Amino acid sequence: MEDFDKCEKCGGEIEYRRVDRVHCCFCKNCDWNLVTTYLPELDENTYSILS
Ligand SMILES: [Zn+2]
């Protein structure tokens, strides 16, 4: 998994959460977020949800 020190969008502080295979990181300052899901049959599938 890639680690993000800062928000790609605004440079704000990133908060991480991990539940089972799902890693979420989101900006405390704006609406940027990233969800990374690990699937057994795939290496990893990363997608970004931007509103
Ligand atoms: Zn941000």
mmCIF file of the protein (N, C-alpha, C, O) and its ligand, coordinates in Angstrom:
data_MODEL
# 
_entry.id   MODEL 
# 
loop_
_entity.id 
_entity.type 
_entity.pdbx_number_of_molecules 
1 polymer     1 
2 non-polymer 1 
# 
_entity_poly.entity_id                      1 
_entity_poly.type                           'polypeptide(L)' 
_entity_poly.nstd_linkage                   no 
_entity_poly.nstd_monomer                   no 
_entity_poly.pdbx_seq_one_letter_code       MEDFDKCEKCGGEIEYRRVDRVHCCFCKNCDWNLVTTYLPELDENTYSILS 
_entity_poly.pdbx_seq_one_letter_code_can   MEDFDKCEKCGGEIEYRRVDRVHCCFCKNCDWNLVTTYLPELDENTYSILS 
_entity_poly.pdbx_strand_id                 A 
# 
loop_
_entity_poly_seq.entity_id 
_entity_poly_seq.num 
_entity_poly_seq.mon_id 
_entity_poly_seq.hetero 
1 1  MET n 
1 2  GLU n 
1 3  ASP n 
1 4  PHE n 
1 5  ASP n 
1 6  LYS n 
1 7  CYS n 
1 8  GLU n 
1 9  LYS n 
1 10 CYS n 
1 11 GLY n 
1 12 GLY n 
1 13 GLU n 
1 14 ILE n 
1 15 GLU n 
1 16 TYR n 
1 17 ARG n 
1 18 ARG n 
1 19 VAL n 
1 20 ASP n 
1 21 ARG n 
1 22 VAL n 
1 23 HIS n 
1 24 CYS n 
1 25 CYS n 
1 26 PHE n 
1 27 CYS n 
1 28 LYS n 
1 29 ASN n 
1 30 CYS n 
1 31 ASP n 
1 32 TRP n 
1 33 ASN n 
1 34 LEU n 
1 35 VAL n 
1 36 THR n 
1 37 THR n 
1 38 TYR n 
1 39 LEU n 
1 40 PRO n 
1 41 GLU n 
1 42 LEU n 
1 43 ASP n 
1 44 GLU n 
1 45 ASN n 
1 46 THR n 
1 47 TYR n 
1 48 SER n 
1 49 ILE n 
1 50 LEU n 
1 51 SER n 
# 
loop_
_struct_asym.id 
_struct_asym.entity_id 
A 1 
B 2 
# 
loop_
_chem_comp.id 
_chem_comp.type 
_chem_comp.mon_nstd_flag 
ARG 'L-peptide linking' y 
ASN 'L-peptide linking' y 
ASP 'L-peptide linking' y 
CYS 'L-peptide linking' y 
GLU 'L-peptide linking' y 
GLY 'peptide linking'   y 
HIS 'L-peptide linking' y 
ILE 'L-peptide linking' y 
LEU 'L-peptide linking' y 
LYS 'L-peptide linking' y 
MET 'L-peptide linking' y 
PHE 'L-peptide linking' y 
PRO 'L-peptide linking' y 
SER 'L-peptide linking' y 
THR 'L-peptide linking' y 
TRP 'L-peptide linking' y 
TYR 'L-peptide linking' y 
VAL 'L-peptide linking' y 
ZN  non-polymer         . 
# 
_pdbx_entity_nonpoly.entity_id   2 
_pdbx_entity_nonpoly.name        ? 
_pdbx_entity_nonpoly.comp_id     ZN 
# 
_pdbx_nonpoly_scheme.asym_id         B 
_pdbx_nonpoly_scheme.entity_id       2 
_pdbx_nonpoly_scheme.mon_id          ZN 
_pdbx_nonpoly_scheme.ndb_seq_num     1 
_pdbx_nonpoly_scheme.pdb_seq_num     101 
_pdbx_nonpoly_scheme.auth_seq_num    101 
_pdbx_nonpoly_scheme.pdb_mon_id      ZN 
_pdbx_nonpoly_scheme.auth_mon_id     ZN 
_pdbx_nonpoly_scheme.pdb_strand_id   A 
_pdbx_nonpoly_scheme.pdb_ins_code    . 
# 
loop_
_atom_site.group_PDB 
_atom_site.id 
_atom_site.type_symbol 
_atom_site.label_atom_id 
_atom_site.label_alt_id 
_atom_site.label_comp_id 
_atom_site.label_asym_id 
_atom_site.label_entity_id 
_atom_site.label_seq_id 
_atom_site.pdbx_PDB_ins_code 
_atom_site.Cartn_x 
_atom_site.Cartn_y 
_atom_site.Cartn_z 
_atom_site.occupancy 
_atom_site.B_iso_or_equiv 
_atom_site.pdbx_formal_charge 
_atom_site.auth_seq_id 
_atom_site.auth_comp_id 
_atom_site.auth_asym_id 
_atom_site.auth_atom_id 
_atom_site.pdbx_PDB_model_num 
ATOM   1   N  N  . MET A 1 1  ? 0.833   -1.201  0.000  1.00 0.00 ? 1   MET A N  1 
ATOM   2   C  CA . MET A 1 1  ? 0.000   0.000   0.000  1.00 0.00 ? 1   MET A CA 1 
ATOM   3   C  C  . MET A 1 1  ? 0.862   1.244   0.000  1.00 0.00 ? 1   MET A C  1 
ATOM   4   O  O  . MET A 1 1  ? 1.898   1.304   0.663  1.00 0.00 ? 1   MET A O  1 
ATOM   5   N  N  . GLU A 1 2  ? 0.433   2.203   -0.730 1.00 0.00 ? 2   GLU A N  1 
ATOM   6   C  CA . GLU A 1 2  ? 1.122   3.484   -0.707 1.00 0.00 ? 2   GLU A CA 1 
ATOM   7   C  C  . GLU A 1 2  ? 0.707   4.268   0.525  1.00 0.00 ? 2   GLU A C  1 
ATOM   8   O  O  . GLU A 1 2  ? -0.438  4.209   0.974  1.00 0.00 ? 2   GLU A O  1 
ATOM   9   N  N  . ASP A 1 3  ? 1.659   4.991   1.049  1.00 0.00 ? 3   ASP A N  1 
ATOM   10  C  CA . ASP A 1 3  ? 1.346   5.845   2.181  1.00 0.00 ? 3   ASP A CA 1 
ATOM   11  C  C  . ASP A 1 3  ? 1.325   7.298   1.728  1.00 0.00 ? 3   ASP A C  1 
ATOM   12  O  O  . ASP A 1 3  ? 2.139   7.728   0.910  1.00 0.00 ? 3   ASP A O  1 
ATOM   13  N  N  . PHE A 1 4  ? 0.410   8.013   2.260  1.00 0.00 ? 4   PHE A N  1 
ATOM   14  C  CA . PHE A 1 4  ? 0.289   9.419   1.920  1.00 0.00 ? 4   PHE A CA 1 
ATOM   15  C  C  . PHE A 1 4  ? 0.538   10.252  3.163  1.00 0.00 ? 4   PHE A C  1 
ATOM   16  O  O  . PHE A 1 4  ? -0.142  10.107  4.179  1.00 0.00 ? 4   PHE A O  1 
ATOM   17  N  N  . ASP A 1 5  ? 1.505   11.110  3.061  1.00 0.00 ? 5   ASP A N  1 
ATOM   18  C  CA . ASP A 1 5  ? 1.794   11.995  4.180  1.00 0.00 ? 5   ASP A CA 1 
ATOM   19  C  C  . ASP A 1 5  ? 0.819   13.158  4.219  1.00 0.00 ? 5   ASP A C  1 
ATOM   20  O  O  . ASP A 1 5  ? 0.421   13.642  5.278  1.00 0.00 ? 5   ASP A O  1 
ATOM   21  N  N  . LYS A 1 6  ? 0.454   13.581  3.028  1.00 0.00 ? 6   LYS A N  1 
ATOM   22  C  CA . LYS A 1 6  ? -0.405  14.749  2.924  1.00 0.00 ? 6   LYS A CA 1 
ATOM   23  C  C  . LYS A 1 6  ? -1.468  14.522  1.867  1.00 0.00 ? 6   LYS A C  1 
ATOM   24  O  O  . LYS A 1 6  ? -1.323  13.681  0.979  1.00 0.00 ? 6   LYS A O  1 
ATOM   25  N  N  . CYS A 1 7  ? -2.511  15.269  1.980  1.00 0.00 ? 7   CYS A N  1 
ATOM   26  C  CA . CYS A 1 7  ? -3.570  15.247  0.984  1.00 0.00 ? 7   CYS A CA 1 
ATOM   27  C  C  . CYS A 1 7  ? -3.025  15.660  -0.374 1.00 0.00 ? 7   CYS A C  1 
ATOM   28  O  O  . CYS A 1 7  ? -2.304  16.651  -0.495 1.00 0.00 ? 7   CYS A O  1 
ATOM   29  N  N  . GLU A 1 8  ? -3.385  14.879  -1.403 1.00 0.00 ? 8   GLU A N  1 
ATOM   30  C  CA . GLU A 1 8  ? -2.951  15.224  -2.757 1.00 0.00 ? 8   GLU A CA 1 
ATOM   31  C  C  . GLU A 1 8  ? -3.652  16.480  -3.261 1.00 0.00 ? 8   GLU A C  1 
ATOM   32  O  O  . GLU A 1 8  ? -3.170  17.158  -4.169 1.00 0.00 ? 8   GLU A O  1 
ATOM   33  N  N  . LYS A 1 9  ? -4.762  16.767  -2.673 1.00 0.00 ? 9   LYS A N  1 
ATOM   34  C  CA . LYS A 1 9  ? -5.598  17.838  -3.192 1.00 0.00 ? 9   LYS A CA 1 
ATOM   35  C  C  . LYS A 1 9  ? -5.261  19.188  -2.539 1.00 0.00 ? 9   LYS A C  1 
ATOM   36  O  O  . LYS A 1 9  ? -5.131  20.208  -3.217 1.00 0.00 ? 9   LYS A O  1 
ATOM   37  N  N  . CYS A 1 10 ? -5.125  19.166  -1.221 1.00 0.00 ? 10  CYS A N  1 
ATOM   38  C  CA . CYS A 1 10 ? -4.938  20.438  -0.528 1.00 0.00 ? 10  CYS A CA 1 
ATOM   39  C  C  . CYS A 1 10 ? -3.695  20.447  0.361  1.00 0.00 ? 10  CYS A C  1 
ATOM   40  O  O  . CYS A 1 10 ? -3.350  21.486  0.924  1.00 0.00 ? 10  CYS A O  1 
ATOM   41  N  N  . GLY A 1 11 ? -3.018  19.300  0.495  1.00 0.00 ? 11  GLY A N  1 
ATOM   42  C  CA . GLY A 1 11 ? -1.833  19.243  1.350  1.00 0.00 ? 11  GLY A CA 1 
ATOM   43  C  C  . GLY A 1 11 ? -2.151  19.137  2.823  1.00 0.00 ? 11  GLY A C  1 
ATOM   44  O  O  . GLY A 1 11 ? -1.272  19.300  3.669  1.00 0.00 ? 11  GLY A O  1 
ATOM   45  N  N  . GLY A 1 12 ? -3.416  18.863  3.136  1.00 0.00 ? 12  GLY A N  1 
ATOM   46  C  CA . GLY A 1 12 ? -3.839  18.768  4.530  1.00 0.00 ? 12  GLY A CA 1 
ATOM   47  C  C  . GLY A 1 12 ? -3.449  17.459  5.175  1.00 0.00 ? 12  GLY A C  1 
ATOM   48  O  O  . GLY A 1 12 ? -2.891  16.576  4.524  1.00 0.00 ? 12  GLY A O  1 
ATOM   49  N  N  . GLU A 1 13 ? -3.740  17.336  6.437  1.00 0.00 ? 13  GLU A N  1 
ATOM   50  C  CA . GLU A 1 13 ? -3.388  16.145  7.204  1.00 0.00 ? 13  GLU A CA 1 
ATOM   51  C  C  . GLU A 1 13 ? -4.280  14.969  6.819  1.00 0.00 ? 13  GLU A C  1 
ATOM   52  O  O  . GLU A 1 13 ? -5.488  15.121  6.637  1.00 0.00 ? 13  GLU A O  1 
ATOM   53  N  N  . ILE A 1 14 ? -3.664  13.794  6.700  1.00 0.00 ? 14  ILE A N  1 
ATOM   54  C  CA . ILE A 1 14 ? -4.389  12.586  6.308  1.00 0.00 ? 14  ILE A CA 1 
ATOM   55  C  C  . ILE A 1 14 ? -4.676  11.730  7.528  1.00 0.00 ? 14  ILE A C  1 
ATOM   56  O  O  . ILE A 1 14 ? -3.818  11.542  8.390  1.00 0.00 ? 14  ILE A O  1 
ATOM   57  N  N  . GLU A 1 15 ? -5.886  11.220  7.588  1.00 0.00 ? 15  GLU A N  1 
ATOM   58  C  CA . GLU A 1 15 ? -6.248  10.274  8.632  1.00 0.00 ? 15  GLU A CA 1 
ATOM   59  C  C  . GLU A 1 15 ? -6.461  8.904   8.010  1.00 0.00 ? 15  GLU A C  1 
ATOM   60  O  O  . GLU A 1 15 ? -7.101  8.777   6.966  1.00 0.00 ? 15  GLU A O  1 
ATOM   61  N  N  . TYR A 1 16 ? -5.914  7.869   8.665  1.00 0.00 ? 16  TYR A N  1 
ATOM   62  C  CA . TYR A 1 16 ? -6.011  6.514   8.150  1.00 0.00 ? 16  TYR A CA 1 
ATOM   63  C  C  . TYR A 1 16 ? -6.980  5.696   8.975  1.00 0.00 ? 16  TYR A C  1 
ATOM   64  O  O  . TYR A 1 16 ? -7.094  5.850   10.191 1.00 0.00 ? 16  TYR A O  1 
ATOM   65  N  N  . ARG A 1 17 ? -7.673  4.819   8.268  1.00 0.00 ? 17  ARG A N  1 
ATOM   66  C  CA . ARG A 1 17 ? -8.473  3.813   8.960  1.00 0.00 ? 17  ARG A CA 1 
ATOM   67  C  C  . ARG A 1 17 ? -8.313  2.495   8.214  1.00 0.00 ? 17  ARG A C  1 
ATOM   68  O  O  . ARG A 1 17 ? -8.213  2.473   6.988  1.00 0.00 ? 17  ARG A O  1 
ATOM   69  N  N  . ARG A 1 18 ? -8.290  1.417   8.952  1.00 0.00 ? 18  ARG A N  1 
ATOM   70  C  CA . ARG A 1 18 ? -8.176  0.108   8.330  1.00 0.00 ? 18  ARG A CA 1 
ATOM   71  C  C  . ARG A 1 18 ? -9.202  -0.823  8.940  1.00 0.00 ? 18  ARG A C  1 
ATOM   72  O  O  . ARG A 1 18 ? -9.272  -0.984  10.159 1.00 0.00 ? 18  ARG A O  1 
ATOM   73  N  N  . VAL A 1 19 ? -9.988  -1.427  8.087  1.00 0.00 ? 19  VAL A N  1 
ATOM   74  C  CA . VAL A 1 19 ? -10.962 -2.414  8.528  1.00 0.00 ? 19  VAL A CA 1 
ATOM   75  C  C  . VAL A 1 19 ? -10.769 -3.647  7.672  1.00 0.00 ? 19  VAL A C  1 
ATOM   76  O  O  . VAL A 1 19 ? -10.997 -3.610  6.463  1.00 0.00 ? 19  VAL A O  1 
ATOM   77  N  N  . ASP A 1 20 ? -10.348 -4.743  8.290  1.00 0.00 ? 20  ASP A N  1 
ATOM   78  C  CA . ASP A 1 20 ? -10.088 -5.999  7.580  1.00 0.00 ? 20  ASP A CA 1 
ATOM   79  C  C  . ASP A 1 20 ? -9.141  -5.730  6.423  1.00 0.00 ? 20  ASP A C  1 
ATOM   80  O  O  . ASP A 1 20 ? -8.010  -5.300  6.644  1.00 0.00 ? 20  ASP A O  1 
ATOM   81  N  N  . ARG A 1 21 ? -9.583  -5.977  5.185  1.00 0.00 ? 21  ARG A N  1 
ATOM   82  C  CA . ARG A 1 21 ? -8.700  -5.781  4.039  1.00 0.00 ? 21  ARG A CA 1 
ATOM   83  C  C  . ARG A 1 21 ? -8.829  -4.401  3.427  1.00 0.00 ? 21  ARG A C  1 
ATOM   84  O  O  . ARG A 1 21 ? -8.162  -4.091  2.440  1.00 0.00 ? 21  ARG A O  1 
ATOM   85  N  N  . VAL A 1 22 ? -9.666  -3.585  3.996  1.00 0.00 ? 22  VAL A N  1 
ATOM   86  C  CA . VAL A 1 22 ? -9.917  -2.285  3.398  1.00 0.00 ? 22  VAL A CA 1 
ATOM   87  C  C  . VAL A 1 22 ? -9.161  -1.202  4.152  1.00 0.00 ? 22  VAL A C  1 
ATOM   88  O  O  . VAL A 1 22 ? -9.322  -1.035  5.361  1.00 0.00 ? 22  VAL A O  1 
ATOM   89  N  N  . HIS A 1 23 ? -8.353  -0.489  3.430  1.00 0.00 ? 23  HIS A N  1 
ATOM   90  C  CA . HIS A 1 23 ? -7.619  0.621   3.999  1.00 0.00 ? 23  HIS A CA 1 
ATOM   91  C  C  . HIS A 1 23 ? -8.213  1.908   3.453  1.00 0.00 ? 23  HIS A C  1 
ATOM   92  O  O  . HIS A 1 23 ? -8.374  2.065   2.242  1.00 0.00 ? 23  HIS A O  1 
ATOM   93  N  N  . CYS A 1 24 ? -8.528  2.801   4.325  1.00 0.00 ? 24  CYS A N  1 
ATOM   94  C  CA . CYS A 1 24 ? -9.065  4.080   3.907  1.00 0.00 ? 24  CYS A CA 1 
ATOM   95  C  C  . CYS A 1 24 ? -8.166  5.185   4.424  1.00 0.00 ? 24  CYS A C  1 
ATOM   96  O  O  . CYS A 1 24 ? -7.683  5.128   5.555  1.00 0.00 ? 24  CYS A O  1 
ATOM   97  N  N  . CYS A 1 25 ? -7.947  6.170   3.611  1.00 0.00 ? 25  CYS A N  1 
ATOM   98  C  CA . CYS A 1 25 ? -7.298  7.364   4.112  1.00 0.00 ? 25  CYS A CA 1 
ATOM   99  C  C  . CYS A 1 25 ? -8.055  8.555   3.546  1.00 0.00 ? 25  CYS A C  1 
ATOM   100 O  O  . CYS A 1 25 ? -8.469  8.574   2.387  1.00 0.00 ? 25  CYS A O  1 
ATOM   101 N  N  . PHE A 1 26 ? -8.211  9.518   4.387  1.00 0.00 ? 26  PHE A N  1 
ATOM   102 C  CA . PHE A 1 26 ? -8.967  10.677  3.953  1.00 0.00 ? 26  PHE A CA 1 
ATOM   103 C  C  . PHE A 1 26 ? -8.436  11.927  4.604  1.00 0.00 ? 26  PHE A C  1 
ATOM   104 O  O  . PHE A 1 26 ? -7.832  11.902  5.677  1.00 0.00 ? 26  PHE A O  1 
ATOM   105 N  N  . CYS A 1 27 ? -8.682  13.018  3.916  1.00 0.00 ? 27  CYS A N  1 
ATOM   106 C  CA . CYS A 1 27 ? -8.177  14.311  4.352  1.00 0.00 ? 27  CYS A CA 1 
ATOM   107 C  C  . CYS A 1 27 ? -9.070  14.891  5.436  1.00 0.00 ? 27  CYS A C  1 
ATOM   108 O  O  . CYS A 1 27 ? -10.297 14.835  5.350  1.00 0.00 ? 27  CYS A O  1 
ATOM   109 N  N  . LYS A 1 28 ? -8.427  15.453  6.464  1.00 0.00 ? 28  LYS A N  1 
ATOM   110 C  CA . LYS A 1 28 ? -9.198  16.107  7.527  1.00 0.00 ? 28  LYS A CA 1 
ATOM   111 C  C  . LYS A 1 28 ? -9.658  17.497  7.108  1.00 0.00 ? 28  LYS A C  1 
ATOM   112 O  O  . LYS A 1 28 ? -10.505 18.116  7.752  1.00 0.00 ? 28  LYS A O  1 
ATOM   113 N  N  . ASN A 1 29 ? -9.076  17.966  6.016  1.00 0.00 ? 29  ASN A N  1 
ATOM   114 C  CA . ASN A 1 29 ? -9.288  19.357  5.636  1.00 0.00 ? 29  ASN A CA 1 
ATOM   115 C  C  . ASN A 1 29 ? -10.271 19.539  4.477  1.00 0.00 ? 29  ASN A C  1 
ATOM   116 O  O  . ASN A 1 29 ? -10.964 20.553  4.391  1.00 0.00 ? 29  ASN A O  1 
ATOM   117 N  N  . CYS A 1 30 ? -10.320 18.541  3.587  1.00 0.00 ? 30  CYS A N  1 
ATOM   118 C  CA . CYS A 1 30 ? -11.226 18.661  2.454  1.00 0.00 ? 30  CYS A CA 1 
ATOM   119 C  C  . CYS A 1 30 ? -11.900 17.314  2.225  1.00 0.00 ? 30  CYS A C  1 
ATOM   120 O  O  . CYS A 1 30 ? -11.868 16.456  3.107  1.00 0.00 ? 30  CYS A O  1 
ATOM   121 N  N  . ASP A 1 31 ? -12.502 17.113  1.071  1.00 0.00 ? 31  ASP A N  1 
ATOM   122 C  CA . ASP A 1 31 ? -13.275 15.893  0.846  1.00 0.00 ? 31  ASP A CA 1 
ATOM   123 C  C  . ASP A 1 31 ? -12.472 14.801  0.141  1.00 0.00 ? 31  ASP A C  1 
ATOM   124 O  O  . ASP A 1 31 ? -13.040 13.787  -0.265 1.00 0.00 ? 31  ASP A O  1 
ATOM   125 N  N  . TRP A 1 32 ? -11.161 14.991  -0.011 1.00 0.00 ? 32  TRP A N  1 
ATOM   126 C  CA . TRP A 1 32 ? -10.339 13.981  -0.686 1.00 0.00 ? 32  TRP A CA 1 
ATOM   127 C  C  . TRP A 1 32 ? -10.283 12.708  0.144  1.00 0.00 ? 32  TRP A C  1 
ATOM   128 O  O  . TRP A 1 32 ? -10.178 12.763  1.369  1.00 0.00 ? 32  TRP A O  1 
ATOM   129 N  N  . ASN A 1 33 ? -10.354 11.575  -0.517 1.00 0.00 ? 33  ASN A N  1 
ATOM   130 C  CA . ASN A 1 33 ? -10.181 10.316  0.191  1.00 0.00 ? 33  ASN A CA 1 
ATOM   131 C  C  . ASN A 1 33 ? -9.706  9.241   -0.763 1.00 0.00 ? 33  ASN A C  1 
ATOM   132 O  O  . ASN A 1 33 ? -9.850  9.359   -1.980 1.00 0.00 ? 33  ASN A O  1 
ATOM   133 N  N  . LEU A 1 34 ? -9.136  8.188   -0.192 1.00 0.00 ? 34  LEU A N  1 
ATOM   134 C  CA . LEU A 1 34 ? -8.642  7.074   -0.991 1.00 0.00 ? 34  LEU A CA 1 
ATOM   135 C  C  . LEU A 1 34 ? -8.976  5.778   -0.272 1.00 0.00 ? 34  LEU A C  1 
ATOM   136 O  O  . LEU A 1 34 ? -8.784  5.658   0.938  1.00 0.00 ? 34  LEU A O  1 
ATOM   137 N  N  . VAL A 1 35 ? -9.472  4.820   -1.022 1.00 0.00 ? 35  VAL A N  1 
ATOM   138 C  CA . VAL A 1 35 ? -9.801  3.520   -0.455 1.00 0.00 ? 35  VAL A CA 1 
ATOM   139 C  C  . VAL A 1 35 ? -8.992  2.472   -1.193 1.00 0.00 ? 35  VAL A C  1 
ATOM   140 O  O  . VAL A 1 35 ? -9.033  2.404   -2.421 1.00 0.00 ? 35  VAL A O  1 
ATOM   141 N  N  . THR A 1 36 ? -8.265  1.664   -0.462 1.00 0.00 ? 36  THR A N  1 
ATOM   142 C  CA . THR A 1 36 ? -7.460  0.603   -1.054 1.00 0.00 ? 36  THR A CA 1 
ATOM   143 C  C  . THR A 1 36 ? -7.954  -0.736  -0.540 1.00 0.00 ? 36  THR A C  1 
ATOM   144 O  O  . THR A 1 36 ? -8.014  -0.971  0.667  1.00 0.00 ? 36  THR A O  1 
ATOM   145 N  N  . THR A 1 37 ? -8.300  -1.595  -1.454 1.00 0.00 ? 37  THR A N  1 
ATOM   146 C  CA . THR A 1 37 ? -8.832  -2.891  -1.075 1.00 0.00 ? 37  THR A CA 1 
ATOM   147 C  C  . THR A 1 37 ? -7.888  -3.996  -1.530 1.00 0.00 ? 37  THR A C  1 
ATOM   148 O  O  . THR A 1 37 ? -7.476  -4.037  -2.689 1.00 0.00 ? 37  THR A O  1 
ATOM   149 N  N  . TYR A 1 38 ? -7.556  -4.871  -0.624 1.00 0.00 ? 38  TYR A N  1 
ATOM   150 C  CA . TYR A 1 38 ? -6.729  -6.026  -0.952 1.00 0.00 ? 38  TYR A CA 1 
ATOM   151 C  C  . TYR A 1 38 ? -7.623  -7.234  -1.169 1.00 0.00 ? 38  TYR A C  1 
ATOM   152 O  O  . TYR A 1 38 ? -8.421  -7.608  -0.309 1.00 0.00 ? 38  TYR A O  1 
ATOM   153 N  N  . LEU A 1 39 ? -7.469  -7.830  -2.336 1.00 0.00 ? 39  LEU A N  1 
ATOM   154 C  CA . LEU A 1 39 ? -8.247  -9.006  -2.655 1.00 0.00 ? 39  LEU A CA 1 
ATOM   155 C  C  . LEU A 1 39 ? -7.306  -10.204 -2.801 1.00 0.00 ? 39  LEU A C  1 
ATOM   156 O  O  . LEU A 1 39 ? -6.218  -10.069 -3.361 1.00 0.00 ? 39  LEU A O  1 
ATOM   157 N  N  . PRO A 1 40 ? -7.710  -11.357 -2.308 1.00 0.00 ? 40  PRO A N  1 
ATOM   158 C  CA . PRO A 1 40 ? -6.828  -12.533 -2.327 1.00 0.00 ? 40  PRO A CA 1 
ATOM   159 C  C  . PRO A 1 40 ? -6.350  -12.910 -3.724 1.00 0.00 ? 40  PRO A C  1 
ATOM   160 O  O  . PRO A 1 40 ? -5.202  -13.321 -3.894 1.00 0.00 ? 40  PRO A O  1 
ATOM   161 N  N  . GLU A 1 41 ? -7.211  -12.777 -4.720 1.00 0.00 ? 41  GLU A N  1 
ATOM   162 C  CA . GLU A 1 41 ? -6.853  -13.207 -6.073 1.00 0.00 ? 41  GLU A CA 1 
ATOM   163 C  C  . GLU A 1 41 ? -6.141  -12.121 -6.869 1.00 0.00 ? 41  GLU A C  1 
ATOM   164 O  O  . GLU A 1 41 ? -5.671  -12.371 -7.979 1.00 0.00 ? 41  GLU A O  1 
ATOM   165 N  N  . LEU A 1 42 ? -6.061  -10.952 -6.324 1.00 0.00 ? 42  LEU A N  1 
ATOM   166 C  CA . LEU A 1 42 ? -5.393  -9.854  -7.012 1.00 0.00 ? 42  LEU A CA 1 
ATOM   167 C  C  . LEU A 1 42 ? -4.330  -9.259  -6.093 1.00 0.00 ? 42  LEU A C  1 
ATOM   168 O  O  . LEU A 1 42 ? -4.408  -9.373  -4.870 1.00 0.00 ? 42  LEU A O  1 
ATOM   169 N  N  . ASP A 1 43 ? -3.359  -8.638  -6.696 1.00 0.00 ? 43  ASP A N  1 
ATOM   170 C  CA . ASP A 1 43 ? -2.328  -7.995  -5.900 1.00 0.00 ? 43  ASP A CA 1 
ATOM   171 C  C  . ASP A 1 43 ? -2.942  -6.883  -5.063 1.00 0.00 ? 43  ASP A C  1 
ATOM   172 O  O  . ASP A 1 43 ? -2.857  -6.880  -3.835 1.00 0.00 ? 43  ASP A O  1 
ATOM   173 N  N  . GLU A 1 44 ? -3.547  -5.963  -5.745 1.00 0.00 ? 44  GLU A N  1 
ATOM   174 C  CA . GLU A 1 44 ? -4.278  -4.929  -5.043 1.00 0.00 ? 44  GLU A CA 1 
ATOM   175 C  C  . GLU A 1 44 ? -5.104  -4.132  -6.047 1.00 0.00 ? 44  GLU A C  1 
ATOM   176 O  O  . GLU A 1 44 ? -4.786  -4.076  -7.235 1.00 0.00 ? 44  GLU A O  1 
ATOM   177 N  N  . ASN A 1 45 ? -6.120  -3.548  -5.563 1.00 0.00 ? 45  ASN A N  1 
ATOM   178 C  CA . ASN A 1 45 ? -6.970  -2.745  -6.421 1.00 0.00 ? 45  ASN A CA 1 
ATOM   179 C  C  . ASN A 1 45 ? -7.164  -1.396  -5.734 1.00 0.00 ? 45  ASN A C  1 
ATOM   180 O  O  . ASN A 1 45 ? -7.787  -1.298  -4.677 1.00 0.00 ? 45  ASN A O  1 
ATOM   181 N  N  . THR A 1 46 ? -6.633  -0.395  -6.342 1.00 0.00 ? 46  THR A N  1 
ATOM   182 C  CA . THR A 1 46 ? -6.691  0.920   -5.736 1.00 0.00 ? 46  THR A CA 1 
ATOM   183 C  C  . THR A 1 46 ? -7.600  1.815   -6.573 1.00 0.00 ? 46  THR A C  1 
ATOM   184 O  O  . THR A 1 46 ? -7.467  1.903   -7.793 1.00 0.00 ? 46  THR A O  1 
ATOM   185 N  N  . TYR A 1 47 ? -8.487  2.446   -5.910 1.00 0.00 ? 47  TYR A N  1 
ATOM   186 C  CA . TYR A 1 47 ? -9.325  3.390   -6.616 1.00 0.00 ? 47  TYR A CA 1 
ATOM   187 C  C  . TYR A 1 47 ? -9.585  4.595   -5.736 1.00 0.00 ? 47  TYR A C  1 
ATOM   188 O  O  . TYR A 1 47 ? -9.569  4.517   -4.507 1.00 0.00 ? 47  TYR A O  1 
ATOM   189 N  N  . SER A 1 48 ? -9.815  5.662   -6.375 1.00 0.00 ? 48  SER A N  1 
ATOM   190 C  CA . SER A 1 48 ? -10.019 6.913   -5.654 1.00 0.00 ? 48  SER A CA 1 
ATOM   191 C  C  . SER A 1 48 ? -11.444 7.385   -5.828 1.00 0.00 ? 48  SER A C  1 
ATOM   192 O  O  . SER A 1 48 ? -12.007 7.311   -6.921 1.00 0.00 ? 48  SER A O  1 
ATOM   193 N  N  . ILE A 1 49 ? -12.007 7.856   -4.777 1.00 0.00 ? 49  ILE A N  1 
ATOM   194 C  CA . ILE A 1 49 ? -13.355 8.402   -4.830 1.00 0.00 ? 49  ILE A CA 1 
ATOM   195 C  C  . ILE A 1 49 ? -13.255 9.909   -4.647 1.00 0.00 ? 49  ILE A C  1 
ATOM   196 O  O  . ILE A 1 49 ? -12.930 10.420  -3.575 1.00 0.00 ? 49  ILE A O  1 
ATOM   197 N  N  . LEU A 1 50 ? -13.543 10.575  -5.717 1.00 0.00 ? 50  LEU A N  1 
ATOM   198 C  CA . LEU A 1 50 ? -13.485 12.025  -5.651 1.00 0.00 ? 50  LEU A CA 1 
ATOM   199 C  C  . LEU A 1 50 ? -14.864 12.581  -5.963 1.00 0.00 ? 50  LEU A C  1 
ATOM   200 O  O  . LEU A 1 50 ? -15.481 12.202  -6.959 1.00 0.00 ? 50  LEU A O  1 
ATOM   201 N  N  . SER A 1 51 ? -15.330 13.449  -5.143 1.00 0.00 ? 51  SER A N  1 
ATOM   202 C  CA . SER A 1 51 ? -16.627 14.037  -5.376 1.00 0.00 ? 51  SER A CA 1 
ATOM   203 C  C  . SER A 1 51 ? -16.483 15.352  -6.109 1.00 0.00 ? 51  SER A C  1 
ATOM   204 O  O  . SER A 1 51 ? -17.482 16.009  -6.401 1.00 0.00 ? 51  SER A O  1 
HETATM 205 ZN ZN . ZN  B 2 .  ? -7.347  17.800  1.427  1.00 0.00 2 101 ZN  A ZN 1 
# 
